[in-house]
Structures are given as C-alpha cells and as structure tokens.
Amino acid sequence: MTSKTITVGSAVGLHARPAALISQAASAATTPATLSKSGGTPIDAGSALLIMTLGAKQGDSITVESADADLVDQIADLVGQDLDAEQTA
C-alpha cells in the first residue's frame, strides 16, 4: 500500500464540492482508495458522503492510501487544492 499525508487546502474543508470531486476521481479508478484524519478510521474515498463525515477543515492533515501510487498522488493533489476557488459562474 502507498500512502501520503496532505493538508486540506479547500477554504471550507472537505464539504460538498471538494468531496464530490475527490469521490469522482476515486470512483473512476479500478483500485480502491481510503482517506483518514490523524488517528481516525479510514473511509472509502469513492463516497462523497463518507468524505464529508470526516469533518476535515482547511489545514487538517488527511492520509490517502491505496495500492495504486498514481491514484494516491491524484487524490492527494485534490485534497491539497482549494477546490471551491475553482467554481465557474
């Protein structure tokens, strides 16, 4: 398993829009991935609802884990971005 710990970049934390984008990326992969807060139980990264239950706020550390190193990098990149800043009008 490959894992990476990243700081949440979204100003509102991992709420609806960031959670949806992360879960879409995870669901498109053939290998499962998990997310967890420090000391917390890992959750399925393919579920936006479960991502939101983490209660992750901007600045929190999240660990991404999967057998697919490229998927870990992709999801970690999404977690680290301010995904709400990229909304289109």
Biopython code that builds the backbone (N, CA, C, O; Angstrom):
import numpy as np
from Bio.PDB.StructureBuilder import StructureBuilder

atoms = [
    (1, "MET", "N", (0.834, -1.182, 0.000)),
    (1, "MET", "CA", (0.000, 0.000, 0.000)),
    (1, "MET", "C", (0.881, 1.248, 0.000)),
    (1, "MET", "O", (1.926, 1.302, 0.648)),
    (2, "THR", "N", (0.428, 2.227, -0.735)),
    (2, "THR", "CA", (1.091, 3.522, -0.776)),
    (2, "THR", "C", (0.228, 4.506, -0.011)),
    (2, "THR", "O", (-0.998, 4.475, -0.117)),
    (3, "SER", "N", (0.858, 5.375, 0.756)),
    (3, "SER", "CA", (0.084, 6.400, 1.457)),
    (3, "SER", "C", (0.818, 7.728, 1.383)),
    (3, "SER", "O", (2.035, 7.794, 1.210)),
    (4, "LYS", "N", (0.021, 8.783, 1.522)),
    (4, "LYS", "CA", (0.567, 10.135, 1.507)),
    (4, "LYS", "C", (-0.310, 10.968, 2.438)),
    (4, "LYS", "O", (-1.536, 10.869, 2.408)),
    (5, "THR", "N", (0.336, 11.790, 3.263)),
    (5, "THR", "CA", (-0.403, 12.695, 4.140)),
    (5, "THR", "C", (-0.308, 14.101, 3.568)),
    (5, "THR", "O", (0.774, 14.587, 3.239)),
    (6, "ILE", "N", (-1.470, 14.742, 3.458)),
    (6, "ILE", "CA", (-1.568, 16.052, 2.818)),
    (6, "ILE", "C", (-2.454, 16.963, 3.667)),
    (6, "ILE", "O", (-3.330, 16.491, 4.392)),
    (7, "THR", "N", (-2.221, 18.251, 3.572)),
    (7, "THR", "CA", (-3.022, 19.241, 4.293)),
    (7, "THR", "C", (-4.202, 19.670, 3.430)),
    (7, "THR", "O", (-4.033, 19.959, 2.246)),
    (8, "VAL", "N", (-5.395, 19.712, 4.017)),
    (8, "VAL", "CA", (-6.602, 20.130, 3.298)),
    (8, "VAL", "C", (-6.447, 21.579, 2.854)),
    (8, "VAL", "O", (-6.173, 22.461, 3.667)),
    (9, "GLY", "N", (-6.624, 21.815, 1.559)),
    (9, "GLY", "CA", (-6.445, 23.153, 1.011)),
    (9, "GLY", "C", (-7.732, 23.935, 0.838)),
    (9, "GLY", "O", (-7.701, 25.165, 0.803)),
    (10, "SER", "N", (-8.867, 23.251, 0.728)),
    (10, "SER", "CA", (-10.135, 23.955, 0.498)),
    (10, "SER", "C", (-10.507, 24.829, 1.683)),
    (10, "SER", "O", (-10.469, 24.387, 2.831)),
    (11, "ALA", "N", (-10.867, 26.070, 1.394)),
    (11, "ALA", "CA", (-11.192, 27.046, 2.429)),
    (11, "ALA", "C", (-12.333, 26.586, 3.328)),
    (11, "ALA", "O", (-12.372, 26.931, 4.508)),
    (12, "VAL", "N", (-13.255, 25.812, 2.778)),
    (12, "VAL", "CA", (-14.386, 25.325, 3.574)),
    (12, "VAL", "C", (-14.188, 23.887, 4.021)),
    (12, "VAL", "O", (-15.117, 23.269, 4.541)),
    (13, "GLY", "N", (-13.002, 23.352, 3.830)),
    (13, "GLY", "CA", (-12.735, 21.962, 4.195)),
    (13, "GLY", "C", (-13.283, 21.010, 3.146)),
    (13, "GLY", "O", (-13.591, 21.412, 2.024)),
    (14, "LEU", "N", (-13.401, 19.749, 3.522)),
    (14, "LEU", "CA", (-13.877, 18.739, 2.569)),
    (14, "LEU", "C", (-15.395, 18.617, 2.659)),
    (14, "LEU", "O", (-15.932, 17.626, 3.155)),
    (15, "HIS", "N", (-16.068, 19.651, 2.165)),
    (15, "HIS", "CA", (-17.524, 19.666, 2.138)),
    (15, "HIS", "C", (-18.008, 19.245, 0.761)),
    (15, "HIS", "O", (-17.256, 18.600, 0.031)),
    (16, "ALA", "N", (-19.214, 19.579, 0.382)),
    (16, "ALA", "CA", (-19.892, 19.018, -0.791)),
    (16, "ALA", "C", (-19.082, 19.033, -2.085)),
    (16, "ALA", "O", (-18.853, 17.974, -2.670)),
    (17, "ARG", "N", (-18.646, 20.192, -2.543)),
    (17, "ARG", "CA", (-17.967, 20.251, -3.841)),
    (17, "ARG", "C", (-16.618, 19.534, -3.821)),
    (17, "ARG", "O", (-16.363, 18.705, -4.695)),
    (18, "PRO", "N", (-15.749, 19.824, -2.855)),
    (18, "PRO", "CA", (-14.481, 19.088, -2.831)),
    (18, "PRO", "C", (-14.684, 17.581, -2.662)),
    (18, "PRO", "O", (-13.989, 16.786, -3.295)),
    (19, "ALA", "N", (-15.626, 17.192, -1.815)),
    (19, "ALA", "CA", (-15.884, 15.764, -1.595)),
    (19, "ALA", "C", (-16.365, 15.090, -2.872)),
    (19, "ALA", "O", (-15.980, 13.958, -3.166)),
    (20, "ALA", "N", (-17.209, 15.787, -3.633)),
    (20, "ALA", "CA", (-17.712, 15.227, -4.890)),
    (20, "ALA", "C", (-16.584, 15.037, -5.897)),
    (20, "ALA", "O", (-16.512, 14.002, -6.559)),
    (21, "LEU", "N", (-15.703, 16.029, -6.019)),
    (21, "LEU", "CA", (-14.594, 15.923, -6.967)),
    (21, "LEU", "C", (-13.625, 14.808, -6.584)),
    (21, "LEU", "O", (-13.139, 14.079, -7.449)),
    (22, "ILE", "N", (-13.349, 14.679, -5.307)),
    (22, "ILE", "CA", (-12.449, 13.625, -4.835)),
    (22, "ILE", "C", (-13.076, 12.253, -5.050)),
    (22, "ILE", "O", (-12.410, 11.329, -5.516)),
    (23, "SER", "N", (-14.360, 12.118, -4.709)),
    (23, "SER", "CA", (-15.015, 10.813, -4.854)),
    (23, "SER", "C", (-15.138, 10.412, -6.319)),
    (23, "SER", "O", (-15.051, 9.227, -6.640)),
    (24, "GLN", "N", (-15.340, 11.381, -7.217)),
    (24, "GLN", "CA", (-15.398, 11.073, -8.646)),
    (24, "GLN", "C", (-14.070, 10.500, -9.132)),
    (24, "GLN", "O", (-14.041, 9.525, -9.883)),
    (25, "ALA", "N", (-12.979, 11.113, -8.698)),
    (25, "ALA", "CA", (-11.652, 10.624, -9.097)),
    (25, "ALA", "C", (-11.413, 9.222, -8.545)),
    (25, "ALA", "O", (-10.898, 8.354, -9.250)),
    (26, "ALA", "N", (-11.782, 9.002, -7.299)),
    (26, "ALA", "CA", (-11.573, 7.692, -6.681)),
    (26, "ALA", "C", (-12.453, 6.629, -7.330)),
    (26, "ALA", "O", (-12.012, 5.498, -7.533)),
    (27, "SER", "N", (-13.689, 6.984, -7.653)),
    (27, "SER", "CA", (-14.621, 6.023, -8.257)),
    (27, "SER", "C", (-14.224, 5.643, -9.677)),
    (27, "SER", "O", (-14.537, 4.547, -10.141)),
    (28, "ALA", "N", (-13.540, 6.541, -10.364)),
    (28, "ALA", "CA", (-13.114, 6.264, -11.737)),
    (28, "ALA", "C", (-11.947, 5.278, -11.792)),
    (28, "ALA", "O", (-11.669, 4.696, -12.840)),
    (29, "ALA", "N", (-11.280, 5.096, -10.679)),
    (29, "ALA", "CA", (-10.118, 4.193, -10.626)),
    (29, "ALA", "C", (-10.572, 2.748, -10.423)),
    (29, "ALA", "O", (-11.671, 2.489, -9.932)),
    (30, "THR", "N", (-9.710, 1.822, -10.807)),
    (30, "THR", "CA", (-10.027, 0.403, -10.623)),
    (30, "THR", "C", (-9.572, -0.124, -9.269)),
    (30, "THR", "O", (-9.943, -1.227, -8.870)),
    (31, "THR", "N", (-8.775, 0.658, -8.569)),
    (31, "THR", "CA", (-8.243, 0.276, -7.265)),
    (31, "THR", "C", (-8.888, 1.147, -6.191)),
    (31, "THR", "O", (-8.974, 2.362, -6.366)),
    (32, "PRO", "N", (-9.342, 0.561, -5.090)),
    (32, "PRO", "CA", (-9.937, 1.387, -4.037)),
    (32, "PRO", "C", (-8.905, 2.274, -3.334)),
    (32, "PRO", "O", (-7.710, 1.978, -3.306)),
    (33, "ALA", "N", (-9.408, 3.358, -2.776)),
    (33, "ALA", "CA", (-8.562, 4.277, -2.009)),
    (33, "ALA", "C", (-9.313, 4.669, -0.746)),
    (33, "ALA", "O", (-10.543, 4.657, -0.714)),
    (34, "THR", "N", (-8.562, 5.018, 0.296)),
    (34, "THR", "CA", (-9.174, 5.467, 1.538)),
    (34, "THR", "C", (-8.591, 6.817, 1.950)),
    (34, "THR", "O", (-7.490, 7.196, 1.549)),
    (35, "LEU", "N", (-9.373, 7.526, 2.766)),
    (35, "LEU", "CA", (-8.939, 8.777, 3.374)),
    (35, "LEU", "C", (-9.125, 8.641, 4.874)),
    (35, "LEU", "O", (-10.063, 7.984, 5.325)),
    (36, "SER", "N", (-8.247, 9.252, 5.647)),
    (36, "SER", "CA", (-8.429, 9.255, 7.102)),
    (36, "SER", "C", (-7.776, 10.490, 7.703)),
    (36, "SER", "O", (-6.772, 11.001, 7.205)),
    (37, "LYS", "N", (-8.390, 10.955, 8.801)),
    (37, "LYS", "CA", (-7.767, 12.013, 9.594)),
    (37, "LYS", "C", (-6.809, 11.323, 10.549)),
    (37, "LYS", "O", (-6.918, 10.118, 10.777)),
    (38, "SER", "N", (-5.885, 12.064, 11.099)),
    (38, "SER", "CA", (-4.906, 11.511, 12.020)),
    (38, "SER", "C", (-5.591, 10.738, 13.151)),
    (38, "SER", "O", (-6.398, 11.296, 13.893)),
    (39, "GLY", "N", (-5.263, 9.461, 13.272)),
    (39, "GLY", "CA", (-5.816, 8.624, 14.325)),
    (39, "GLY", "C", (-7.231, 8.154, 14.067)),
    (39, "GLY", "O", (-7.810, 7.455, 14.899)),
    (40, "GLY", "N", (-7.811, 8.528, 12.910)),
    (40, "GLY", "CA", (-9.189, 8.160, 12.605)),
    (40, "GLY", "C", (-9.292, 6.892, 11.785)),
    (40, "GLY", "O", (-8.293, 6.358, 11.303)),
    (41, "THR", "N", (-10.504, 6.424, 11.637)),
    (41, "THR", "CA", (-10.792, 5.242, 10.842)),
    (41, "THR", "C", (-10.802, 5.614, 9.359)),
    (41, "THR", "O", (-11.432, 6.601, 8.981)),
    (42, "PRO", "N", (-10.120, 4.849, 8.522)),
    (42, "PRO", "CA", (-10.127, 5.132, 7.082)),
    (42, "PRO", "C", (-11.529, 4.960, 6.500)),
    (42, "PRO", "O", (-12.269, 4.055, 6.886)),
    (43, "ILE", "N", (-11.883, 5.849, 5.559)),
    (43, "ILE", "CA", (-13.176, 5.764, 4.875)),
    (43, "ILE", "C", (-12.934, 5.603, 3.377)),
    (43, "ILE", "O", (-11.851, 5.911, 2.879)),
    (44, "ASP", "N", (-13.938, 5.123, 2.670)),
    (44, "ASP", "CA", (-13.875, 4.913, 1.230)),
    (44, "ASP", "C", (-13.825, 6.262, 0.522)),
    (44, "ASP", "O", (-14.750, 7.062, 0.655)),
    (45, "ALA", "N", (-12.771, 6.521, -0.217)),
    (45, "ALA", "CA", (-12.612, 7.793, -0.918)),
    (45, "ALA", "C", (-13.576, 7.920, -2.090)),
    (45, "ALA", "O", (-13.700, 9.001, -2.666)),
    (46, "GLY", "N", (-14.254, 6.851, -2.452)),
    (46, "GLY", "CA", (-15.219, 6.884, -3.537)),
    (46, "GLY", "C", (-16.593, 7.360, -3.105)),
    (46, "GLY", "O", (-17.500, 7.438, -3.934)),
    (47, "SER", "N", (-16.774, 7.680, -1.836)),
    (47, "SER", "CA", (-18.057, 8.128, -1.319)),
    (47, "SER", "C", (-17.973, 9.565, -0.831)),
    (47, "SER", "O", (-17.302, 9.855, 0.159)),
    (48, "ALA", "N", (-18.665, 10.474, -1.539)),
    (48, "ALA", "CA", (-18.667, 11.877, -1.137)),
    (48, "ALA", "C", (-19.261, 12.038, 0.261)),
    (48, "ALA", "O", (-18.773, 12.845, 1.052)),
    (49, "LEU", "N", (-20.306, 11.279, 0.566)),
    (49, "LEU", "CA", (-20.935, 11.374, 1.881)),
    (49, "LEU", "C", (-19.954, 10.985, 2.986)),
    (49, "LEU", "O", (-19.869, 11.669, 4.006)),
    (50, "LEU", "N", (-19.214, 9.895, 2.792)),
    (50, "LEU", "CA", (-18.242, 9.482, 3.804)),
    (50, "LEU", "C", (-17.110, 10.502, 3.936)),
    (50, "LEU", "O", (-16.615, 10.743, 5.037)),
    (51, "ILE", "N", (-16.704, 11.098, 2.817)),
    (51, "ILE", "CA", (-15.654, 12.128, 2.877)),
    (51, "ILE", "C", (-16.129, 13.291, 3.737)),
    (51, "ILE", "O", (-15.366, 13.815, 4.548)),
    (52, "MET", "N", (-17.381, 13.696, 3.565)),
    (52, "MET", "CA", (-17.911, 14.812, 4.349)),
    (52, "MET", "C", (-18.006, 14.467, 5.838)),
    (52, "MET", "O", (-17.895, 15.351, 6.688)),
    (53, "THR", "N", (-18.212, 13.174, 6.158)),
    (53, "THR", "CA", (-18.303, 12.790, 7.573)),
    (53, "THR", "C", (-16.957, 12.879, 8.289)),
    (53, "THR", "O", (-16.914, 12.830, 9.519)),
    (54, "LEU", "N", (-15.867, 13.007, 7.548)),
    (54, "LEU", "CA", (-14.559, 13.176, 8.185)),
    (54, "LEU", "C", (-14.506, 14.485, 8.977)),
    (54, "LEU", "O", (-13.765, 14.600, 9.954)),
    (55, "GLY", "N", (-15.294, 15.464, 8.547)),
    (55, "GLY", "CA", (-15.267, 16.769, 9.209)),
    (55, "GLY", "C", (-13.934, 17.478, 9.038)),
    (55, "GLY", "O", (-13.516, 18.243, 9.907)),
    (56, "ALA", "N", (-13.269, 17.227, 7.921)),
    (56, "ALA", "CA", (-11.939, 17.804, 7.683)),
    (56, "ALA", "C", (-12.052, 19.274, 7.310)),
    (56, "ALA", "O", (-12.784, 19.643, 6.391)),
    (57, "LYS", "N", (-11.323, 20.096, 8.028)),
    (57, "LYS", "CA", (-11.304, 21.535, 7.798)),
    (57, "LYS", "C", (-9.986, 21.934, 7.131)),
    (57, "LYS", "O", (-9.024, 21.166, 7.115)),
    (58, "GLN", "N", (-9.963, 23.144, 6.585)),
    (58, "GLN", "CA", (-8.731, 23.643, 5.972)),
    (58, "GLN", "C", (-7.605, 23.573, 7.001)),
    (58, "GLN", "O", (-7.763, 24.013, 8.140)),
    (59, "GLY", "N", (-6.474, 23.017, 6.589)),
    (59, "GLY", "CA", (-5.317, 22.891, 7.463)),
    (59, "GLY", "C", (-5.210, 21.550, 8.158)),
    (59, "GLY", "O", (-4.152, 21.225, 8.696)),
    (60, "ASP", "N", (-6.292, 20.748, 8.162)),
    (60, "ASP", "CA", (-6.232, 19.411, 8.764)),
    (60, "ASP", "C", (-5.368, 18.496, 7.902)),
    (60, "ASP", "O", (-5.270, 18.684, 6.689)),
    (61, "SER", "N", (-4.753, 17.520, 8.526)),
    (61, "SER", "CA", (-3.965, 16.521, 7.793)),
    (61, "SER", "C", (-4.839, 15.325, 7.456)),
    (61, "SER", "O", (-5.549, 14.796, 8.310)),
    (62, "ILE", "N", (-4.777, 14.908, 6.197)),
    (62, "ILE", "CA", (-5.535, 13.754, 5.706)),
    (62, "ILE", "C", (-4.540, 12.781, 5.089)),
    (62, "ILE", "O", (-3.643, 13.177, 4.344)),
    (63, "THR", "N", (-4.711, 11.501, 5.408)),
    (63, "THR", "CA", (-3.874, 10.470, 4.807)),
    (63, "THR", "C", (-4.662, 9.753, 3.722)),
    (63, "THR", "O", (-5.773, 9.276, 3.953)),
    (64, "VAL", "N", (-4.073, 9.686, 2.545)),
    (64, "VAL", "CA", (-4.647, 8.985, 1.395)),
    (64, "VAL", "C", (-3.886, 7.673, 1.260)),
    (64, "VAL", "O", (-2.657, 7.656, 1.331)),
    (65, "GLU", "N", (-4.614, 6.573, 1.066)),
    (65, "GLU", "CA", (-3.950, 5.274, 0.953)),
    (65, "GLU", "C", (-4.602, 4.440, -0.143)),
    (65, "GLU", "O", (-5.826, 4.413, -0.271)),
    (66, "SER", "N", (-3.777, 3.766, -0.925)),
    (66, "SER", "CA", (-4.242, 2.880, -1.990)),
    (66, "SER", "C", (-3.066, 2.017, -2.451)),
    (66, "SER", "O", (-1.905, 2.331, -2.191)),
    (67, "ALA", "N", (-3.393, 0.938, -3.132)),
    (67, "ALA", "CA", (-2.355, 0.119, -3.746)),
    (67, "ALA", "C", (-1.833, 0.769, -5.026)),
    (67, "ALA", "O", (-0.780, 0.383, -5.535)),
    (68, "ASP", "N", (-2.563, 1.750, -5.544)),
    (68, "ASP", "CA", (-2.203, 2.451, -6.773)),
    (68, "ASP", "C", (-1.540, 3.789, -6.412)),
    (68, "ASP", "O", (-2.221, 4.726, -5.997)),
    (69, "ALA", "N", (-0.232, 3.873, -6.567)),
    (69, "ALA", "CA", (0.516, 5.080, -6.198)),
    (69, "ALA", "C", (0.066, 6.303, -6.992)),
    (69, "ALA", "O", (0.041, 7.409, -6.451)),
    (70, "ASP", "N", (-0.293, 6.125, -8.270)),
    (70, "ASP", "CA", (-0.757, 7.248, -9.082)),
    (70, "ASP", "C", (-2.085, 7.789, -8.558)),
    (70, "ASP", "O", (-2.313, 8.999, -8.558)),
    (71, "LEU", "N", (-2.955, 6.890, -8.114)),
    (71, "LEU", "CA", (-4.232, 7.311, -7.547)),
    (71, "LEU", "C", (-4.014, 8.072, -6.240)),
    (71, "LEU", "O", (-4.685, 9.071, -5.981)),
    (72, "VAL", "N", (-3.086, 7.605, -5.426)),
    (72, "VAL", "CA", (-2.757, 8.315, -4.187)),
    (72, "VAL", "C", (-2.305, 9.739, -4.513)),
    (72, "VAL", "O", (-2.751, 10.692, -3.875)),
    (73, "ASP", "N", (-1.433, 9.884, -5.489)),
    (73, "ASP", "CA", (-0.957, 11.216, -5.881)),
    (73, "ASP", "C", (-2.095, 12.087, -6.403)),
    (73, "ASP", "O", (-2.175, 13.270, -6.070)),
    (74, "GLN", "N", (-2.971, 11.508, -7.217)),
    (74, "GLN", "CA", (-4.092, 12.261, -7.792)),
    (74, "GLN", "C", (-5.036, 12.758, -6.699)),
    (74, "GLN", "O", (-5.420, 13.927, -6.694)),
    (75, "ILE", "N", (-5.408, 11.877, -5.777)),
    (75, "ILE", "CA", (-6.336, 12.267, -4.715)),
    (75, "ILE", "C", (-5.665, 13.239, -3.751)),
    (75, "ILE", "O", (-6.291, 14.204, -3.313)),
    (76, "ALA", "N", (-4.402, 12.997, -3.419)),
    (76, "ALA", "CA", (-3.682, 13.914, -2.526)),
    (76, "ALA", "C", (-3.616, 15.305, -3.138)),
    (76, "ALA", "O", (-3.743, 16.303, -2.427)),
    (77, "ASP", "N", (-3.418, 15.380, -4.449)),
    (77, "ASP", "CA", (-3.390, 16.671, -5.134)),
    (77, "ASP", "C", (-4.736, 17.379, -4.992)),
    (77, "ASP", "O", (-4.777, 18.586, -4.754)),
    (78, "LEU", "N", (-5.827, 16.644, -5.135)),
    (78, "LEU", "CA", (-7.160, 17.233, -4.989)),
    (78, "LEU", "C", (-7.404, 17.710, -3.558)),
    (78, "LEU", "O", (-7.939, 18.799, -3.349)),
    (79, "VAL", "N", (-7.014, 16.903, -2.581)),
    (79, "VAL", "CA", (-7.196, 17.282, -1.170)),
    (79, "VAL", "C", (-6.434, 18.569, -0.861)),
    (79, "VAL", "O", (-6.915, 19.406, -0.097)),
    (80, "GLY", "N", (-5.266, 18.729, -1.442)),
    (80, "GLY", "CA", (-4.420, 19.879, -1.158)),
    (80, "GLY", "C", (-4.835, 21.170, -1.849)),
    (80, "GLY", "O", (-4.354, 22.245, -1.492)),
    (81, "GLN", "N", (-5.724, 21.075, -2.837)),
    (81, "GLN", "CA", (-6.161, 22.262, -3.572)),
    (81, "GLN", "C", (-7.343, 22.945, -2.889)),
    (81, "GLN", "O", (-8.080, 22.320, -2.126)),
    (82, "ASP", "N", (-7.513, 24.250, -3.177)),
    (82, "ASP", "CA", (-8.721, 24.952, -2.749)),
    (82, "ASP", "C", (-9.737, 24.764, -3.873)),
    (82, "ASP", "O", (-9.888, 25.626, -4.739)),
    (83, "LEU", "N", (-10.425, 23.637, -3.845)),
    (83, "LEU", "CA", (-11.331, 23.270, -4.939)),
    (83, "LEU", "C", (-12.521, 24.215, -5.059)),
    (83, "LEU", "O", (-13.092, 24.338, -6.143)),
    (84, "ASP", "N", (-12.905, 24.878, -3.988)),
    (84, "ASP", "CA", (-14.007, 25.827, -4.053)),
    (84, "ASP", "C", (-13.617, 27.091, -4.791)),
    (84, "ASP", "O", (-14.493, 27.804, -5.282)),
    (85, "ALA", "N", (-12.344, 27.389, -4.884)),
    (85, "ALA", "CA", (-11.871, 28.583, -5.581)),
    (85, "ALA", "C", (-11.988, 28.429, -7.091)),
    (85, "ALA", "O", (-11.881, 29.407, -7.830)),
    (86, "GLU", "N", (-12.209, 27.197, -7.547)),
    (86, "GLU", "CA", (-12.242, 26.931, -8.989)),
    (86, "GLU", "C", (-13.649, 26.871, -9.562)),
    (86, "GLU", "O", (-13.823, 26.440, -10.702)),
    (87, "GLN", "N", (-14.655, 27.289, -8.808)),
    (87, "GLN", "CA", (-16.027, 27.250, -9.289)),
    (87, "GLN", "C", (-16.184, 28.169, -10.491)),
    (87, "GLN", "O", (-15.583, 29.240, -10.568)),
    (88, "THR", "N", (-17.006, 27.719, -11.420)),
    (88, "THR", "CA", (-17.287, 28.540, -12.586)),
    (88, "THR", "C", (-18.631, 29.230, -12.394)),
    (88, "THR", "O", (-19.501, 28.728, -11.682)),
    (89, "ALA", "N", (-18.791, 30.367, -13.024)),
    (89, "ALA", "CA", (-20.027, 31.146, -12.867)),
    (89, "ALA", "C", (-21.153, 30.590, -13.686)),
    (89, "ALA", "O", (-22.259, 31.131, -13.663)),
]
sb = StructureBuilder()
sb.init_structure("model")
sb.init_model(0)
sb.init_chain("A")
sb.init_seg("    ")
for serial, (resi, resn, name, xyz) in enumerate(atoms, 1):
    if name == "N":
        sb.init_residue(resn, " ", resi, " ")
    sb.init_atom(name, np.array(xyz, "f"), 0.0, 1.0, " ", f" {name:<3s}", serial, name[0])
structure = sb.get_structure()
